[in-house]
Amino acid sequence: MPKIALIGAGSAVFTRNLCSDILLAPALEHSTIALMDIDEGRLAQARALVQALIDGRGLDAKVEATTDRREAVRGADFVVTTFQQGGLEAYELDIAIPRKYGVEQCVGDTLGPGGVFRSLRTIPVLLELCDELDELAPDALLLNYVNPMAANCWAVDAATGRPHVGLCHSVQGTSEMLARWIGVSIDDVVYRCAGINHQAFFLEFRRGAEDLYPRIWEAIERREAEAEEPVRIDMMRSFGYFVTESSGHASEYLPYWRKSRRMVDEELVPRFSDPVNSWFGLGRSGGYLEHCLARLDASQREIDDLISGSTPLPTERTHEYGSYIIEAIETHAPIRVNGNVPNRGAIANLPEDCCVEVPCLVDANGIQPTVVGSLPPQLAALNRTNVNVQELIVEAALSGDTEAVHHAVALDPLTAAVCTLGQIHAMVDELLEQQRQWLPQF
């Protein structure tokens, strides 16, 4: 009967999905779920939601809720992080200030100035949490869902060495999309995918002995595929493999697509099928921030409807890895996931201490990364342009050195494509000043 703590449980939609998944696993039906958030109103709603899941399914699981993080993690077996340090207030600064300097970010939570500053806000909180786990839950596994995934997990490893895994759904979602494009059931597909978070590549995609990549090459020539994923298709044509993250996201990590607002408005966005309603604002600057703001009321209504019973409870688990990992460790029934872990030689041509996303075996022994070997050299080179920035983020966060912040943003591929060094310096100074309340290490 494990205790599972969620830190940032006010993220209502994610709490709904993860807790529903946990409570749909027979081996986890007796769990204690401890919810923690600093917003008492959203915490109360999250507790009511989980209680509705328990009552509606007739389970004897237990839900607790507290604003005290130490109390939430005390004696926990698994700790899941889903918080957003600084909330939408800080996120708006991540988008608005770089935009003044010509840096057009669609999401801005993984790389670029937005990703750098989101991580600088987040890492101190993660390290405080790890210190609390050492004291109150020394055997707990940390399951991190907080972006930017690679830099955050790298910092946890470098500063604490605690057992952890970073979890995302881009591998699952992309594999399902590719299977749909080529008319194959995802249940019949075997794939091998590796790289870094949001920039991993499908090295193999097959059905039994059949290589399915020729069918993917055919599929990307169709107009509807090009409308759905123009950036990822550009990347495949240029570098030979399909990347895991959506076109809106992927366009932020390299210097080729977002060189100016005019380029985004006139060249990138019109290539998408529906530039108003589709995923992540279809590449618009600040598209995901707009999506988050627009979804606030709708998300609350969805949760209220579940609590009241006017919307049926979910009956199937999502493709999020979290519940499957907890179940595998508790039951010793092995599964395979793509997890974000310290490299330690898993990918031979990436730095030893960086965070990589590779296939991992999970059972009662915990998270066990597999050795991928060397990536195709062009893919490793793409990854290293992002790893450079991640390394400097970690250096800045752990040392409190503002020069490392300047270096991180200066080496960001998108920022370097549109700004001079003087502009970058001024932008970083403005971000540091405007976000000082969330940056105690400086």
C-alpha positions in Angstrom: 0.0 0.0 0.0 2.3 2.7 -1.2 2.2 6.4 -0.3 2.3 8.6 -3.4 2.8 12.3 -2.9 2.0 14.9 -5.6 3.8 18.2 -5.3 1.9 20.8 -7.3 -1.4 19.0 -7.1 -3.2 22.2 -8.0 -2.4 21.4 -11.6 -5.9 20.0 -11.8 -5.9 18.3 -15.2 -2.7 16.6 -14.6 -3.7 15.5 -11.1 -6.9 14.1 -12.6 -5.1 12.1 -15.2 -2.3 10.8 -12.9 -4.6 9.9 -9.9 -7.1 8.3 -12.2 -4.4 6.2 -13.7 -3.1 5.2 -10.3 -6.5 4.2 -9.1 -7.3 2.2 -12.2 -4.3 -0.1 -11.5 -5.5 -3.0 -9.3 -2.2 -3.2 -7.4 -2.5 0.5 -6.4 -6.2 0.6 -5.4 -5.2 0.7 -1.7 -2.7 3.6 -2.1 -2.5 6.7 0.0 -2.4 9.7 -2.2 -1.0 12.8 -0.5 -1.7 16.1 -2.4 0.3 19.2 -1.8 -0.1 22.7 -3.2 0.4 26.3 -1.9 -3.0 27.4 -3.3 -5.6 26.2 -0.8 -8.5 26.6 -3.1 -7.0 24.6 -5.9 -5.8 22.0 -3.4 -9.3 21.6 -2.0 -10.6 21.0 -5.5 -7.9 18.4 -6.2 -8.8 16.6 -3.0 -12.4 16.6 -3.9 -11.5 15.2 -7.3 -9.4 12.3 -6.0 -12.1 11.5 -3.4 -14.7 11.4 -6.2 -12.4 8.9 -8.1 -12.1 6.8 -5.0 -15.8 6.9 -4.1 -17.0 6.5 -7.7 -15.0 3.3 -8.1 -15.7 1.9 -4.6 -12.1 1.8 -3.6 -10.5 1.9 -0.1 -7.6 4.2 -1.2 -7.0 7.2 1.0 -6.4 10.8 0.0 -4.7 13.5 2.1 -4.2 17.2 1.3 -1.9 19.7 2.8 0.0 22.9 2.1 2.9 21.6 4.1 5.3 19.9 1.7 7.2 18.2 4.5 4.1 16.6 5.7 3.1 15.5 2.2 6.3 13.6 1.6 6.8 12.2 5.1 7.1 8.4 4.6 6.3 8.6 0.9 7.4 5.8 -1.5 6.9 7.9 -4.6 7.0 11.6 -5.0 5.6 13.2 -8.2 6.5 16.8 -9.1 4.1 18.8 -11.3 4.5 22.4 -9.9 5.2 25.6 -11.8 7.3 27.9 -9.8 6.2 31.5 -10.3 3.0 30.4 -12.0 1.6 32.2 -15.0 2.9 35.5 -13.7 6.5 34.4 -14.2 5.7 32.6 -17.4 4.3 35.7 -19.0 7.6 37.4 -18.3 9.4 34.5 -19.9 7.5 35.2 -23.1 7.0 39.0 -23.1 10.6 40.2 -22.3 12.4 38.0 -25.0 9.7 39.1 -27.5 10.8 42.7 -27.1 14.3 41.6 -28.3 12.9 39.6 -31.3 13.0 36.1 -29.7 9.6 34.5 -30.6 8.9 31.5 -28.4 5.9 29.3 -29.0 6.1 27.5 -25.6 9.2 28.7 -23.9 9.5 26.1 -21.2 12.4 23.9 -22.4 15.1 25.9 -24.1 15.4 29.6 -25.1 15.3 32.4 -22.5 12.0 31.1 -21.2 13.4 27.6 -20.6 16.5 29.0 -19.0 14.6 31.1 -16.5 11.9 28.5 -15.8 14.7 26.1 -14.8 16.5 28.7 -12.7 13.2 29.2 -10.8 12.5 25.5 -10.5 15.9 24.0 -9.5 16.1 25.5 -6.0 12.7 24.1 -5.2 13.6 20.7 -6.5 16.8 20.7 -4.4 14.9 21.7 -1.2 12.5 18.9 -1.9 15.4 16.4 -2.3 16.8 17.5 1.1 13.4 16.9 2.6 13.3 13.4 1.0 16.7 12.6 2.4 15.3 13.3 5.9 11.7 12.2 5.6 11.5 9.6 2.8 15.0 8.4 2.1 13.9 5.5 -0.1 11.3 7.5 -2.2 11.7 7.6 -6.0 11.3 11.1 -7.5 9.1 11.2 -10.6 9.7 14.6 -12.2 7.2 16.0 -14.7 8.4 19.6 -14.4 10.0 21.3 -17.4 12.6 22.0 -18.5 13.0 18.3 -18.0 16.7 17.8 -18.9 18.2 20.7 -17.0 16.0 20.0 -13.9 17.0 16.4 -13.8 20.6 17.1 -14.4 20.7 19.5 -11.5 19.0 16.9 -9.2 21.6 14.4 -10.1 24.6 16.8 -9.8 23.5 18.3 -6.5 21.9 15.4 -4.7 22.4 12.1 -6.5 18.9 11.1 -5.5 17.1 8.3 -7.5 14.8 10.0 -10.0 13.4 9.8 -13.4 12.0 12.5 -15.6 8.8 11.7 -17.4 7.2 13.1 -20.6 4.6 11.9 -23.1 6.2 13.0 -26.3 7.6 9.5 -27.2 4.2 7.9 -26.7 2.3 10.6 -28.5 4.6 10.7 -31.5 4.7 6.9 -31.9 0.9 6.8 -31.9 0.8 9.6 -34.5 3.3 7.9 -36.8 1.4 4.6 -36.5 -1.7 6.5 -37.5 0.0 8.1 -40.5 1.1 4.8 -41.9 -2.1 2.8 -41.0 -0.5 0.4 -38.5 -1.8 -0.4 -35.0 0.5 1.0 -32.4 0.1 -2.3 -30.5 2.0 -3.9 -33.4 4.9 -1.4 -33.5 8.3 -1.8 -31.9 10.5 1.2 -31.8 13.8 2.4 -30.4 14.0 6.0 -29.5 16.8 8.0 -27.8 18.3 11.5 -27.4 17.4 14.2 -25.0 14.0 15.2 -23.8 11.9 17.0 -26.5 14.7 16.1 -29.0 14.8 12.4 -29.0 14.7 10.5 -32.4 13.1 7.3 -33.5 16.1 5.3 -34.5 14.0 2.3 -35.4 10.3 1.9 -36.1 9.2 -1.5 -37.2 6.5 -4.2 -37.1 8.1 -7.5 -36.4 11.0 -7.7 -38.9 9.4 -5.1 -41.2 11.2 -1.7 -41.2 8.4 0.9 -41.2 10.5 3.9 -42.0 10.0 3.6 -45.7 6.3 4.0 -45.0 6.9 7.1 -42.8 9.0 8.6 -45.7 5.9 8.1 -48.0 3.5 9.5 -45.4 5.4 12.8 -44.9 4.8 13.6 -48.6 1.1 13.8 -48.0 -0.4 17.3 -47.6 -2.2 16.5 -44.4 0.9 15.3 -42.7 2.8 18.4 -43.8 -0.1 20.6 -42.4 0.1 18.7 -39.1 3.8 18.7 -38.6 5.8 21.0 -40.9 8.8 21.5 -38.7 9.3 17.9 -37.8 9.0 16.9 -41.4 11.6 19.5 -42.3 13.9 18.0 -39.7 13.4 14.5 -41.0 14.1 15.5 -44.6 17.3 17.3 -43.4 18.6 14.9 -40.7 17.1 11.6 -41.6 15.0 10.7 -38.5 11.7 11.7 -36.9 11.9 13.7 -33.7 9.7 13.3 -30.7 8.5 16.8 -30.0 5.7 18.7 -31.8 6.4 21.2 -34.5 5.6 24.2 -32.3 8.1 23.0 -29.6 10.7 21.7 -32.1 10.9 25.1 -33.9 12.2 26.7 -30.7 15.2 24.4 -30.2 17.1 25.1 -33.5 17.9 28.3 -35.4 16.1 27.6 -38.6 12.4 28.5 -38.3 11.8 31.5 -35.9 14.3 34.1 -37.1 11.8 36.9 -36.9 8.1 37.5 -36.2 7.5 38.1 -39.8 9.1 34.8 -40.7 6.8 33.1 -38.1 3.7 34.9 -39.2 4.2 34.7 -42.9 6.1 31.4 -43.4 5.8 29.1 -40.4 2.3 29.5 -39.1 0.5 29.4 -42.5 2.0 25.9 -43.1 -0.1 24.5 -40.3 -3.6 23.4 -41.0 -5.5 25.6 -38.5 -3.4 28.4 -37.0 -6.1 29.3 -34.5 -7.3 26.2 -32.8 -4.6 23.5 -33.2 -2.1 22.2 -30.8 0.1 24.8 -29.0 -1.1 27.7 -31.0 0.6 26.2 -34.1 3.8 28.0 -33.7 2.5 31.5 -32.8 4.7 33.5 -30.4 3.4 32.9 -26.9 0.9 30.3 -28.3 1.0 28.0 -25.4 0.8 30.8 -22.8 -2.4 31.9 -24.6 -3.6 28.3 -24.5 -3.0 28.1 -20.7 -4.8 31.3 -20.0 -7.7 30.4 -22.2 -8.1 27.0 -20.6 -8.2 28.1 -17.0 -12.0 28.4 -16.7 -12.7 25.4 -18.9 -10.3 23.2 -16.9 -11.9 24.2 -13.7 -15.4 23.4 -15.1 -14.2 20.0 -16.3 -12.9 19.1 -12.9 -16.1 20.4 -11.2 -18.2 18.2 -13.5 -16.2 15.1 -12.6 -16.6 15.9 -8.9 -20.3 16.5 -9.2 -20.8 13.3 -11.2 -22.2 15.1 -14.2 -19.3 13.8 -16.2 -18.5 10.0 -16.1 -15.2 9.0 -14.4 -12.4 7.8 -16.8 -12.4 4.1 -17.3 -9.0 3.7 -19.1 -5.5 4.7 -18.1 -3.8 7.4 -20.2 -0.4 6.8 -21.8 1.4 8.8 -19.1 4.2 6.6 -17.7 3.8 7.5 -14.0 1.2 5.0 -12.8 2.9 2.2 -14.8 6.2 2.9 -13.2 4.8 2.8 -9.7 2.8 -0.4 -10.5 5.9 -2.1 -12.0 8.0 -1.3 -8.9 5.3 -2.4 -6.5 4.5 -5.7 -8.4 7.9 -6.5 -9.8 6.2 -7.0 -13.2 8.7 -5.4 -15.7 7.8 -2.7 -18.2 9.8 -0.5 -20.6 9.5 3.3 -20.6 11.5 6.1 -22.2 12.8 7.9 -19.1 15.0 10.9 -18.6 18.1 9.8 -16.6 21.8 10.6 -16.1 23.7 9.5 -19.2 26.4 7.4 -17.6 27.4 6.0 -21.0 23.9 5.2 -22.2 24.5 7.4 -25.3 28.2 7.2 -26.1 28.5 10.5 -28.1 26.7 12.7 -25.6 28.4 14.1 -22.4 28.7 11.6 -19.6 26.9 13.7 -17.0 24.1 15.2 -19.1 20.5 14.0 -18.9 19.3 11.7 -21.7 16.0 10.2 -22.7 16.5 6.5 -23.3 14.6 3.2 -23.0 14.6 2.0 -19.4 13.6 -1.3 -17.8 11.4 -0.8 -14.7 10.7 -3.4 -12.0 11.3 -3.8 -8.3 14.9 -2.8 -8.8 13.8 0.6 -9.9 14.7 2.5 -13.1 17.3 0.7 -15.2 18.5 2.6 -18.3 19.6 0.7 -21.3 22.7 1.3 -23.3 21.8 2.8 -26.7 25.4 3.3 -28.0 26.2 6.2 -30.3 23.5 8.2 -32.0 23.9 9.0 -35.7 26.5 11.8 -35.6 24.1 14.5 -37.0 21.6 13.7 -34.3 24.2 13.8 -31.5 25.4 17.2 -32.9 21.8 18.6 -32.7 21.4 17.3 -29.2 24.7 18.9 -28.1 23.6 22.4 -29.2 20.9 22.0 -26.6 23.0 20.2 -24.0 25.4 23.1 -24.0 22.6 25.4 -22.8 21.4 22.8 -20.2 24.9 22.5 -18.8 25.2 26.3 -18.3 21.7 26.4 -16.7 22.8 23.9 -14.1 26.1 25.7 -13.5 24.2 29.0 -13.0 21.5 27.4 -10.7 24.0 25.6 -8.5 26.6 28.4 -8.3 24.5 31.5 -8.3 26.8 32.9 -11.0 24.9 35.4 -13.2 27.6 35.2 -15.9 26.6 31.6 -16.4 23.0 32.7 -17.0 24.3 35.1 -19.7 26.3 32.3 -21.2 23.4 29.9 -21.3 21.1 32.4 -23.2 23.9 33.5 -25.5 24.5 29.9 -26.6 20.8 29.2 -27.1 20.4 28.4 -30.9 17.2 30.4 -31.4 18.4 33.4 -29.4 21.7 33.5 -31.2 19.9 33.4 -34.6 18.1 36.7 -33.9 20.0 38.7 -31.3 23.4 40.3 -30.9 25.5 39.6 -27.9 24.7 43.1 -26.6 21.0 42.5 -27.0 21.2 39.2 -25.2 23.1 40.7 -22.3 20.4 43.4 -21.9 17.6 40.9 -22.2 19.1 38.6 -19.5 19.6 41.6 -17.2 16.0 42.5 -17.6 14.8 39.0 -17.0 17.0 38.7 -13.8 15.6 42.0 -12.5 11.9 41.3 -13.3 12.1 37.7 -11.8 14.3 38.4 -8.8 11.6 37.3 -6.4 11.8 33.7 -7.7 15.6 33.6 -8.0 17.0 33.3 -4.5 20.3 31.8 -5.7 21.3 35.1 -7.3 
